[in-house]
Amino acid sequence: MHPRLLTLPAFGLFGQSSFTLPTYGALLAMAFLAGLWVASRQAKRARLDANRVTDMAVWVLIAGLIGAKLLLLAVDWRFYSQNPRELLSILRSGGVFYGGLVGGILVAWWYVRRHALPGWTTADALAPGVILGQAIGRLGCFAAGCCYGKPAVVPWAVTFTDLEAHRTVGTPLDTPLHPSQLYESALCFLLFFGLLWLADRKRFPGQVVLSYTLGYSVIRFALEFWRGDLDRGSFFGGALSTSQLIAIV
């Protein structure tokens, strides 16, 4: 793991001796910019208004962040009702992806109707950028130590040693773990390239975004079995996590 990408001297500004750029934050910014660039290119290829699609993507991102936080609040209400300020923490409380997905879909639906965009074609243009952003974002999770895996005895197990990661998100230290973040990142990259290939060969509007939905649901359902972080939610006596239940639906 490499939680701090860069540390610069602050020369006493704002009472700080140094400024630190977290790797997690840098990769999240990179994920958004890369996803936005891909969405713009796909919009042009589909003969859509690229500026309109880019504007829509920004609104979808904002809605996604809010939705992710709301589902996190619902999943762990007991903790966050007593510690509401923790919801503002990007690392400790980044959110639940499926909450962000639902929030993004609702705003996308509103935006498409408001601006009379072709719904399925627009969704097809956005899907590859979304999965690319997820792939890069999971690299940020690995760097920070969040979304960690269960203890493992496999040769490729990883061991985290950063005390800040343990304090912030409870990452087990000095324990070999499944690199669940890298598993998901690799599979998301594969799905990204698959969606790009499909985009030029689709047989009907909506095929790309539906393939994204199905593909990521399978990825997330399977990988939940290797996740070791505790804030997963629990259904059917602990047999399924919140994300697995949503993936099935």
Sequence and secondary structure as in RCSB ss.txt:
>XXXX:A:sequence
MHPRLLTLPAFGLFGQSSFTLPTYGALLAMAFLAGLWVASRQAKRARLDANRVTDMAVWVLIAGLIGAKLLLLAV
DWRFYSQNPRELLSILRSGGVFYGGLVGGILVAWWYVRRHALPGWTTADALAPGVILGQAIGRLGCFAAGCCYGK
PAVVPWAVTFTDLEAHRTVGTPLDTPLHPSQLYESALCFLLFFGLLWLADRKRFPGQVVLSYTLGYSVIRFALEF
WRGDLDRGSFFGGALSTSQLIAIV
>XXXX:A:secstr
   EEEEEE TTGGG SEEEEEHHHHHHHHHHHHHHHHHHHHHHHTT  HHHHHHHHHHHHHHHHHHHHHHHHHH
THHHHHH GGGGG TTTT   HHHHHHHHHHHHHHHHHHTT  HHHHHHHHHHHHHHHHHHHHHHHHHHT S B 
B  STT B B  HHHHHHH   BS  B  HHHHHHHHHHHHHHHHHHHHTT SSTTHHHHHHHHHHHHHHHHHGG
GB  S S  BTTTTB HHHHHHH 
